[in-house]
Amino acid sequence: SDLLVMALGDLPRGFDTAATVLNSLPQDFLAEMCQDVLAFLQCKIGAVDVGKLQKRLEGNGIELKKESVQNAVNALTFVYRLAVEKELEADALVAHLAKHSSCSELVRTVIKHLWAEEGKKIAASDEIKRLLNVGELVDMKWKLGVAMSSSSCRSLNSPYVSMVLTVADASGRISNHSFELTVPEFHNFAGQMKEMSAILETV
């Protein structure tokens, strides 16, 4: 489709570099990496263990930086997510990869084989489709307030944090989602955001 051509024609920055890494991998290891990515997309695992993959490569005499392995995982994730979003059959997926990427024939064959096996399971799952189209955070606003009273208590004076998230869905439609957090809940939320930020620094 035209949308697919546009998507693959505008590959993420670093995709060609990642493709070079994929092209250098042994077939069995490449298949394992594809399986891990597909398991991640099906929510069977929380994340692809890049450190484990890197150590396996080193055990086979292949020296790659962790960043390079992560880039290869990211490239496969992009390809399989695109296949889900565009509802692609395996043949169509590899045909477009052949036209728009520098992935070798071996890489395309492995991607095709694994997608032919697992793609139908993912495509049949509305829950997985929903998770993969969760939307993009456009803006986040917050303000501190104090609850003065309630139906059960005449005077509360309890601080709270009011938040508004602006989210764009897959079609570009913008929606706002508001909620309130107690101070302990906000501290927990902020702690989780810091933890995610620390993890992203390693990617």
Secondary structure, DSSP 8 states (H G I E B T S, - for coil): -HHHHHHHHT--TTHHHHHHHHHTS-HHHHHHHHHHHHHHHTTSSSS--HHHHHHHHHHTT----HHHHHHHHHHHHHHHHHHHHTT--HHHHHHHHHHHS---HHHHHHHHHHHHHHHHHHHT-HHHHHHHT--EEEEEEEEEEEE---SS-S---EEEEEEEEEEE-TT--EEEEEEEEEHHHHHHHHHHHHHHHHHHHT-
